[in-house]
């Protein structure tokens, strides 16, 4: 199999790569059945010279490759008919903005494999960038809080030399006795906690966070059972919540009356209860001044997340009185960070970890898919929806 590493074509630019030079070399050592070529790119975080210096050829034309791998959605104009592609397609949840992409994949008889659905037999995802979203999102939250309060000025993560440079910047952070709240318990939340760990702040439980005052900065992490409850009065059950989120109601609001910096890292289902409604921001006891929304569900559980922001312009303000975007650092507004491609701020670190997991867990399955890893993640095969994704028929036809 000839693997082609694609140049990213989505706008705004994403500098990550699914396969670093070192990971490509290691993959070839272990599996001589593979051949790997990188498409020339002037934006990729690993330069053409780094690939060629590692023995990976670089060229523009990918037409002789069997499997084409990227990170973000591939530009329609660059699709090569009949090929197999693997990238984050953002189509399987019927995203309207990518309907045309899926239609063109089908029309060109392409096979589409989506990273999001690469899972083991335990249904756990094999590759993801979630940890890095949390790492950078928490850093951006601290950065916003420092600017808003005139406490410190951190260099943007994408201007640091990899994660080591970002962690060096954290030495500037000096906070008063503030309360930092994180929602979620997965990789994203753990990434956020990873950034905050070097600061040495005290971790407190939800009850203490709500009821006590502290003379030092503190951090609290909320799991689903802390911020929702069943409407029928039964005990919380995580699997039940996953399957029937509409049968729960939010108990989050009290936390907004004691929180200064809120870092949402939770997974949210559109049928789940919301965290913060527009009217909540108008209550006299609402306290949150900065929301670093790593989850970034626009128009969803956090009313102030009215759009995604960008790496170059990560912050905007939310005017609670009018419910509109405003000056990000006006004290009458809530400062919002809602970058939707946070791992792109530390592209070399994020790409390195992603590549290693891809090489270890996914590429070998192309030689023998006895566990069904590739099968489960294949949305389209040679121009036709697979059985697992047949529910996309109406979406594909323009009906949804």
N, C-alpha and C positions, 0 to 999 in steps of 0.2 A: 504494500500500500504506500502510495506517495502522498505525504501530508504537506499541505501548503499553509503557512502561517500568514494570514491576511493582514494587509494594512487596514487600520480602522478608518471607516468612512462616515461615521455618524457625526452630525453637528449638534451641539458643541463637541469639540475634539476630545477624544479619549485616548490617553497615551499608554494604556495597559496592553499587555500581550498575553495570549493564552499559553504560550510556550517560550520561555526564556532560552537564550543560547545554551546555558549550562544544562537545563532540563532536557533540551533537544539532544544534546550530546549523550547524556546519560541514557536517554530512551533508545538511541541508536546502538549503544553498547549492549544493552540488555535484549533488544529486539532487532536483529539485523534484517528482519523482514520489512522494516519500515525504511522509507526514504523521506527526507525532510528538506523543504525549501522555504525560505522566508521571502515574502513579497517586500520589495524595497519601500521604505517609509521614512519620511523626514519628521514624523511626529512621535513615533514609537519611543518609549522610555529606554529601550535598548537599541542602540544604533545599528545600522547596516554593518558597520565595521566590527561591532562586537559579535555579530553572527558569523561573518566571514572569518574573523579571527579565531572562531571556535570550530571552523570547518563546515559551517552550515551555509550553503550557497544562497545568494540573494539575487532575485530578478523581478521584473515587473509582471511578466506573463505567467499566470497560474493555470493555464488551460490544460497542462499535462498532469495536474495533480488529481488524485482521486477523492481525497477528503480535504476540505477547506475549512480552517478553524479561525474564528475571530473571537471578539469579546462582545461588543454591542451589535445591534441590528446592522445588517449589511445593506448598503445602498442598492436600491433596485436596479439602477443603471449598470451595476458591476456584476450582477448575477450571471453565472455561466450555466447554460442549460444542461440538464442531465447529471450535474455533479452532486456530491453529498456535502452538506454544510453543517457545521456545529457552532452555535453561538447562542446568546441570550436573545431570543426572538420577541419576547413579550407579546405573544399572540394567543397563547393557550387560555388566557382569561378574557378573551374577546375584546382586547384593547382596541378601540376604534381607530386610533392613529396608525396601527400596524396592519389593518385589514388588507390594504393594498399590497403590502409585502407578502402576506400569506397567499393572496390571490396570484401574485407573480411567481411565487415558489411552485404552486400547483401548475400554473400555465407552462412553466419551463421544465416540468417533469423532474424537479429537484427533490432530493431526499433531505429533510430537515430534522436535525437532532438538537434538542434544547437542553443546555446545561442544567436548567432548573429542575428537570425531571430525571436526571441521572441519580438513581438511588440504589442502595443495596437491598438485600432481601428483607431488612428490617425497616424499609421505607425511609431511611435517613439519607439525606442528600450527601453525595460524595464530594461535590465541589461547590464552593460558594465564596463570595467576597464579603459576607456579612460581618465577620470579625473586623475587617478593615473599615467598614462603614462606621462601626461603633467607635473604633480607635480615633478616627479623624473627626467624627461628629462630636464626641466629648471634648476634643481639643478645640474645635470651633466654638463650642458653647462657652468654654473658659475664655477664649479670645474675645467673644462678643461681650461677656460679662466684664472683662477688664476694660474694654474700650468704653462701654456704657457708663461705668462708674469711675473712669479716670484712674484705675488702679495699676494697670500694666498694659503693655502693647506687645503682643506675641506676633512673631513672623508667621505669615500664612503657611500652612503645612506644605503646600506645593512648591514653596520657595525654600524649604529645608532640604538638606541632603539626606534623603531617606528618613526612616523613622528615628535614627540616632540623633539627627539634627533637631527633629521635633521634640524629642524628650529633653534635649539640652535647653530648648526654649522654656520648658516647664519650670526651670529653676527661677524664672522671673515671677512666677505666680505667688502672690501673697493675698489671701482672702480674709476678710473679716468673718465673724461668726455667721455664715450663711448656711442655708439648707439646700442641698442638691438632691434631686429626685430622679431616679431612673425607672422606667417601666419596661418589663420584659425579662425573660430568663434564658434566652437563647444565645447564639453566637454574637449577635449584635450587642446585646447588653453586656456580655462578658468582655467584648472589645472596649466598650466605654469604660468599664471598671478597670481595665488594663491601663488605660491612659491616666485615670485618676489615682491609681495605686501609688505611683512614686511621690505623690503629694502628701501621703501619710495621713489623710483625713480619717476620722473615726466613722465606722459603719454602725448605723443604728437600725433597730427593727421598726416596722411600721407604726406600732403603738407609741414607742418612744419619740419617733419623728413627729407624730401628731400632737402629743401631749406635753413634751418637755421643751424647754429652752436650753441652749448650749452656749458656752463662752468660747467655742471654737467651731470651725467649719465641719459639717457632718454630711454623710451620704446615706441615702436609703434606696433600696431596690425593691420594687413592688412586683410580685408575681400576679397572674390573673386572679387568683383567689383573694388577693388584697384589694382589687379595684372593681370587681363585679360580684354580684350575688344572684342566686336563682330566684326567679319571681314566684315560684311555687313554695318557697321556704325550705326546700330540701338542701342537704349538705352539698357543697361545691364538689363537682367531679370534673376533672380536667378533660377527659375524653368526651364527656357529655357536652361540655362547653365548646369543644372543637366541632362537634356534630350539630349542636343546637344552640348557636350563639344568640339567636333571637329570643331564647327563653331566659335571658339574663338581663339585669339592669345595673347601671353604673353606681358605684359608691365612691367614686374618685374625688368628687368636688372638695371634701374637707382637706385633702392634701394640697389643693391649690391655695388654701388660706395660710399655709405655713411654709410654702416652697418659694425659693428665690430663683433657682436655675432648674428648669425641667428639661430632661433629656429623654424623649420618647424613643424606645428601642423595641417596642412590642410588635408582634404580628397582629394585624387587624383584619377581621372579616367584615365586609359591608353590612352584614346582618348583626354584627356585634353592637352593643351599646357604645355611645360616644363618650369621650373623656371630658371634653370641654365644649359647651355650646356657646354661641355668640353672647347670649344673655349672662352667662357665668362671668365673663370679663367685666361686666358692668356692676357686679355686686360690690358693695363697699369693703368686704373683707378679702377680695381677690388680691393675691400678693405677687404672683409670678411676674418677673420682669424680663426674663430671657427664656425662650423656648428653642432649644437646639433639636429640631424634629428630624431625627435620623430616619425614622420610619417613613416620613414624607408621604402620607396619604392625603393628597390634595383634595380639599372638599370633604374630608372624612371625619375622623374622631377628634381632631384638634382644630377648632374653628379658625384660629389665626393662621393656619397653613393654607393660604389662599392661592399659592402658586409655588412651583419649585424654583429655587434660586440656583446660581451657577458658582463654579469654583472661583471665577474671577470676581464675582459680586455675590458673596454668600449671604449677606444680611439684608433684610428689609424690615420695615416697621408695620405693626398692625394697630390701627386706631380703633380702640374698642367702641368709642361713641358712634362712629360712622360705619364700622365694619369694613374698612377699606385699607389699602396699603398706604403707608405714610413714612415719615422720617424714621429710620431704624433706631436712632439713639436719642430721640426726644423722650423725656421722662414720662410724658403722658401716654406713650405708646408702648406696646410690648415688642421687644426685639426678637425677630424670628430668623433662624438659620434653617433652611430647608433644601440644601443641596441634594440632588437625587443621584449623583454619581460620586459620592464621597471617597471610595477607594481610589479613584483617579487622582487624588491629591498626593498619594504615596504610591505611585504606579509601579516602581521597581519592587518595593517590598511586597505589595499585594500580588503582583504578577508572579513573583518567585514562589510564594506559598501556593497559589492557585495552580501553577505549572507542575509543582511537585506532586500535588494530589491527583491532578489529571493524568500525569505519567504513571503514577503508582496504581490508580484504581480504575481508570477509564480506557486508556489506549490499549491495554492488553485485551480488553473485551472485544475489540475490533477483530482480533485474531481468533477468539473463542468466546462467544457470548452465552455460555451455558447458564449463567445466572440471569440472563435477560436484561442486563444493564442498558445496553444500547436499544433494545426493543422497547423498553418502557419509556425511553426518552425520545423516541422517533415520532414526531407529529405528522410528517408527510413522508411517504415512501414512493419515490419515482412518480410524483405528481398526484398521489391519492392519499387522503386522510387515513391514518391507521385506525384500528378498532378503538384503541384507548382514547383517541381524540376525535371520534366520529361526531361528538356533540358540537363540533365547530362547523358543521354543515351550513346551518342558517347564517352564522357569522360570515362564513366564506362567501355565501351567496348574496350578502349585503342585507340580510333580513334582521340582523341584530346589531 
